[in-house]
Amino acid sequence: MGFNAYYHGGWWGTDVIYSPESNATITVFTLQKDFQHIINPFIGKEFQKLLIKK
């Protein structure tokens, strides 16, 4: 693939993924912390699809 992406998952339901090569950032705030572990893998896969399209 050949791109870098940086991720940070905050304690209070905030998740951020950043790719410097495409200058793209996705930030998601989950109001229900119990669902954070369900949403995170989905976000990563969708972000990867966006980067590959470029």
Secondary structure as GFF3:
##gff-version 3
##sequence-region A 1 54
A	DSSP	beta_strand	6	9	.	.	.	ID=ss1
A	DSSP	beta_strand	14	19	.	.	.	ID=ss2
A	DSSP	beta_strand	24	29	.	.	.	ID=ss3
A	DSSP	three_ten_helix	33	35	.	.	.	ID=ss4
A	DSSP	alpha_helix	36	53	.	.	.	ID=ss5
###
